[in-house]
Amino acid sequence: MNFDTILGSVDLLEYLRGKQATFLLAGSVSKTSEISNILQSENSTNSNLTPTLNAEFLCLKELKSLENITKTSKNILKPVLITRAVHELKPFSNIEILDLGLELKPKINYFKVHSFDIKPSARIDDGAKINAMEIFQKGVEFGTNYESKDDYIILSESAIGSEITAVATAKALGYKCDDFLSNCVKDVSRDIKNSTIETALNRIQLDDDVFTKLSNVSDNTLIFNAGFILGSTSKNLKVMLAGSIQMATVLLIVNSILESMQGAVDSSNIALCTSKNKNNKNIKRLLDQLNFPINAYSSSFDSNELEDSVGYGAALCYASINGVNKKELVSKIDSLLEE
């Protein structure tokens, strides 16, 4: 297994080869996911439990909040199966959960679950009803005060409907991302997603400031993670953003906030890591619009175009710089599906 460089230099990821990592999973729910037929494989009565279940399986290899687990249920959660498989082969030093608006708290003991008194966000077509400034400040404070004994942090996300809120956020902030959903959505839900985003953007006024826009069309995870990134730079933390379009949008939020404040950031310790998928060109298109340089990488492991969530793309990059080979990884993933 190996990785490819999407943008920037190979140096940072090579520097992290063999070093210790803390894995942070940021989970939240946006009521956007409840719009009829807007989801694909996640579209079920338990869809809003997915971030909770991901946290449980990542930490415990069990889904405690959902009874009658079947192979089909586990297949829906396949991204976390990959991340868990990597963890079993080459354990992260530490796994922690960030509760950024979960409907149900994960049933986890011993693992740290950070709670920020944040509620699930509303549907973006009706206004997400987020206090974006407050969420952002909580992220900044957490990033500024976070103590890690490891060499770097992998910051991942599990937020149902986040693909939609990410595109809406990028557009609301004035970035070019036309047809991004069309490139990654194969069924009729594409039209529903696009119409939802259009309705959300109609709520935005030209003179709205950054935080007003985020309050209407974004989600908690995107906003908090942007705050975390800015907060972490004050401590010189090395942070690997784990994800696809969502994590690229986190960087766009950082960019827009810095523009509004006429500020700057040292991005040399920040990287985006993702899976091998056809969104990589779109990720590059988004990152090219930043006013600061960024390193971005993708795993060469073929994951059959799964949507990159629960940080599995970054976990694959982590595996590649820690000596995990493809054969043992595939075997481990298969064994998790069979258990």
C-alpha positions in Angstrom: 0.0 0.0 0.0 1.1 3.5 -0.7 -0.3 7.1 -1.0 -0.4 9.8 -3.7 0.2 13.5 -3.3 -2.8 15.5 -4.4 -1.3 18.9 -3.5 1.8 20.3 -1.9 4.8 18.3 -0.8 5.3 14.6 0.2 7.6 15.8 3.1 5.0 16.1 5.9 3.5 12.6 5.5 6.9 11.1 5.1 8.0 12.9 8.3 5.1 11.2 10.2 6.1 7.8 9.0 6.3 5.5 12.0 5.2 8.1 14.5 2.3 8.0 17.1 -1.2 9.3 16.3 -4.3 10.3 18.3 -7.5 9.6 16.5 -10.3 12.1 17.1 -13.8 11.3 15.7 -16.1 14.3 15.5 -19.7 13.2 15.3 -22.9 15.2 14.7 -26.4 15.0 13.2 -27.9 17.5 10.8 -31.7 17.2 10.4 -31.0 17.7 6.7 -30.6 13.9 6.6 -34.4 13.5 7.4 -35.5 15.0 4.1 -37.3 12.3 2.3 -35.1 10.2 -0.1 -32.1 12.6 0.3 -29.8 9.8 1.5 -28.7 6.7 -0.4 -27.3 3.7 1.5 -27.7 5.5 4.8 -31.4 6.1 4.1 -33.1 4.2 6.9 -35.0 4.8 10.1 -31.7 4.5 12.0 -29.7 6.9 9.8 -29.3 9.5 12.6 -27.8 6.8 14.8 -25.0 6.3 12.3 -22.5 8.7 14.0 -23.2 7.0 17.4 -22.8 3.6 15.9 -19.6 4.6 14.2 -18.1 5.8 17.5 -19.1 2.6 19.2 -17.7 0.3 16.6 -14.5 2.2 16.2 -13.8 2.0 20.0 -15.4 -1.3 20.9 -15.9 -3.3 17.8 -19.6 -3.5 18.9 -22.8 -1.7 18.0 -24.4 -1.3 21.4 -27.1 1.2 20.4 -28.6 -1.0 17.7 -30.1 -4.4 18.4 -30.1 -7.4 16.0 -26.9 -6.5 14.2 -26.7 -8.2 10.8 -24.0 -8.3 8.1 -26.1 -5.8 6.2 -26.0 -3.4 9.1 -22.2 -3.7 9.2 -22.0 -3.2 5.5 -23.7 0.2 5.8 -21.0 1.1 8.3 -18.2 -0.2 6.0 -16.1 3.0 6.3 -15.7 2.5 10.0 -14.9 -1.2 9.4 -11.8 0.0 7.4 -10.7 2.4 10.1 -11.2 -0.2 12.8 -9.3 -2.8 10.8 -6.3 -0.4 10.5 -6.5 0.3 14.2 -6.4 -3.5 15.0 -3.4 -4.0 12.7 -1.5 -0.8 13.8 -3.3 0.7 16.8 -3.7 4.5 17.2 -2.3 5.5 20.5 -5.6 7.0 21.6 -9.1 7.3 20.3 -11.4 10.1 21.5 -14.9 11.1 20.5 -16.2 14.7 20.0 -19.9 15.0 20.6 -20.9 17.9 18.4 -24.6 17.2 18.3 -25.4 13.5 18.5 -29.0 12.4 19.0 -27.8 9.5 21.1 -24.7 9.4 23.3 -22.5 6.4 22.4 -22.4 3.6 25.0 -18.7 3.7 25.6 -16.7 3.4 28.8 -13.1 4.2 29.3 -12.7 6.1 26.0 -12.9 9.9 26.4 -16.1 11.4 25.0 -15.8 15.2 24.9 -19.2 16.9 25.3 -19.7 20.6 24.2 -23.4 21.0 24.9 -24.2 21.2 21.2 -27.5 20.1 19.8 -28.2 18.6 16.3 -28.5 21.2 13.6 -31.7 21.8 11.7 -32.5 21.2 8.0 -30.5 23.6 5.8 -33.5 24.2 3.5 -35.3 25.7 6.6 -32.2 27.4 8.0 -29.7 25.2 10.0 -30.4 27.4 13.1 -26.8 27.1 14.3 -25.0 29.7 16.5 -22.0 29.5 14.3 -19.9 32.0 16.2 -20.4 30.0 19.4 -19.7 26.6 17.8 -16.6 28.1 16.1 -15.3 29.5 19.4 -15.8 26.2 21.2 -13.6 24.6 18.5 -10.9 27.3 18.8 -10.9 26.8 22.6 -10.7 23.1 22.3 -7.9 23.2 19.8 -6.0 25.8 21.8 -6.2 23.8 25.1 -6.1 20.2 23.7 -3.1 18.3 25.1 -1.7 15.4 23.1 1.2 13.2 24.0 1.4 11.8 20.4 3.3 13.2 17.4 0.1 14.2 15.5 -3.7 14.2 15.5 -6.0 12.6 13.0 -9.2 14.6 13.0 -12.1 12.7 11.4 -15.8 13.2 11.0 -19.0 11.2 11.1 -21.9 13.6 10.3 -25.0 12.3 8.4 -25.8 14.5 5.5 -22.5 16.3 5.7 -21.8 15.9 1.9 -24.8 18.2 1.3 -24.0 20.7 4.0 -20.4 20.9 2.8 -21.3 21.8 -0.7 -23.9 24.3 0.5 -21.3 25.9 2.8 -18.7 26.1 0.1 -21.2 27.8 -2.3 -22.5 30.1 0.4 -19.0 31.3 1.1 -18.5 32.1 -2.6 -16.3 29.1 -3.7 -16.6 27.4 -7.0 -17.9 23.8 -6.6 -20.5 23.4 -9.4 -21.6 19.8 -10.2 -19.7 18.3 -7.2 -22.8 16.3 -6.1 -23.4 15.3 -9.7 -20.0 13.7 -9.8 -20.4 11.6 -6.8 -24.2 10.7 -6.6 -25.6 8.0 -8.8 -29.3 7.9 -8.0 -32.4 10.1 -7.9 -31.4 11.6 -4.6 -29.0 13.9 -6.6 -31.9 16.1 -7.6 -33.2 16.3 -4.1 -29.8 17.2 -2.8 -29.3 19.9 -5.4 -32.8 21.4 -4.8 -32.1 21.4 -1.0 -28.9 23.2 -1.5 -30.5 25.7 -3.8 -33.3 26.4 -1.3 -30.7 26.9 1.4 -28.7 29.3 -0.6 -31.7 31.4 -1.3 -31.8 32.3 2.4 -28.3 33.9 2.0 -28.0 37.6 1.5 -25.1 39.2 -0.3 -24.1 41.3 2.7 -24.4 38.5 5.2 -21.1 38.0 7.1 -19.3 34.6 7.3 -20.9 33.5 10.5 -24.4 34.4 9.4 -24.0 32.3 6.3 -22.6 29.4 8.3 -25.5 29.6 10.8 -27.9 29.1 8.0 -26.4 26.5 5.7 -23.6 24.6 7.4 -23.4 21.9 10.1 -21.8 21.7 13.6 -18.9 19.5 12.6 -17.6 21.7 9.7 -17.7 24.8 11.9 -16.2 23.3 15.0 -13.4 21.6 13.1 -12.5 24.9 11.5 -12.2 26.4 14.9 -10.1 23.5 16.1 -7.7 23.9 13.2 -7.1 27.6 14.0 -6.8 26.9 17.7 -4.4 24.1 17.2 -2.0 26.3 15.2 -1.2 28.2 18.4 0.2 25.0 19.9 2.1 23.9 16.8 0.0 20.7 16.7 0.4 18.5 13.6 -3.1 17.8 12.4 -4.2 15.4 9.6 -7.7 16.3 8.4 -9.3 13.0 7.6 -12.0 13.1 4.9 -13.0 14.3 1.5 -15.1 17.3 0.4 -16.2 17.8 4.0 -12.7 18.4 5.3 -11.7 20.5 2.3 -14.7 22.7 3.2 -13.4 22.9 6.7 -10.3 24.6 5.3 -12.5 26.9 3.1 -14.2 28.0 6.3 -10.9 28.7 7.9 -9.9 30.7 4.7 -13.1 32.8 4.8 -12.8 33.6 8.5 -9.2 34.6 8.1 -10.2 36.8 5.1 -12.9 38.5 7.1 -10.4 39.1 10.0 -7.5 40.0 7.6 -5.6 37.3 9.4 -3.1 34.6 8.4 -2.3 31.0 9.4 0.8 28.9 9.4 -0.5 25.8 7.6 2.7 23.9 7.4 1.6 21.4 10.1 -1.8 20.8 8.5 -2.6 18.1 5.9 -5.7 16.6 4.4 -5.7 12.9 3.8 -8.4 11.1 1.9 -9.3 7.8 0.2 -8.7 7.0 -3.5 -11.9 8.2 -5.2 -13.1 10.3 -8.1 -13.7 13.2 -5.7 -10.0 13.8 -5.5 -10.0 16.2 -8.5 -12.8 18.1 -6.8 -10.8 18.2 -3.5 -7.9 19.7 -5.4 -10.3 22.3 -7.1 -11.5 23.4 -3.6 -8.0 23.5 -2.1 -6.6 25.5 -5.0 -9.0 28.3 -3.9 -7.3 28.7 -0.5 -5.1 31.7 0.2 -2.6 29.5 2.1 -0.7 26.4 1.0 -1.8 23.0 2.1 -0.6 19.4 1.8 -3.1 16.9 0.6 -2.7 13.1 0.1 -4.8 10.1 -0.9 -4.4 6.5 -0.2 -3.7 4.2 -3.2 -5.9 1.5 -1.7 -9.0 0.9 -3.8 -12.0 1.2 -1.6 -14.6 0.9 -4.3 -15.7 4.6 -4.2 -17.0 4.5 -0.6 -17.8 7.9 0.7 -14.9 8.9 2.9 -16.2 9.1 6.4 -14.9 8.1 9.9 -11.5 9.0 8.6 -10.9 5.8 6.7 -8.9 7.5 3.9 -6.5 9.0 6.4 -6.5 5.7 8.3 -5.3 4.0 5.1 -2.6 6.7 4.7 -1.6 6.0 8.3 -1.5 2.3 7.5 0.7 2.9 4.5 3.3 4.8 6.5 3.2 2.2 9.3 4.0 -0.9 7.3 0.5 -2.4 6.9 0.2 -4.3 3.6 -2.9 -4.6 1.5 -3.3 -8.4 1.9 -3.4 -8.3 5.7 -5.7 -5.3 5.6 -8.2 -6.9 3.3 -8.1 -10.0 5.4 -8.8 -8.0 8.6 -11.7 -6.1 7.0 -13.3 -9.4 5.8 -13.0 -10.9 9.3 -14.8 -7.9 10.8 -17.6 -8.3 8.3 -17.9 -12.0 9.3 -17.9 -11.5 13.1 
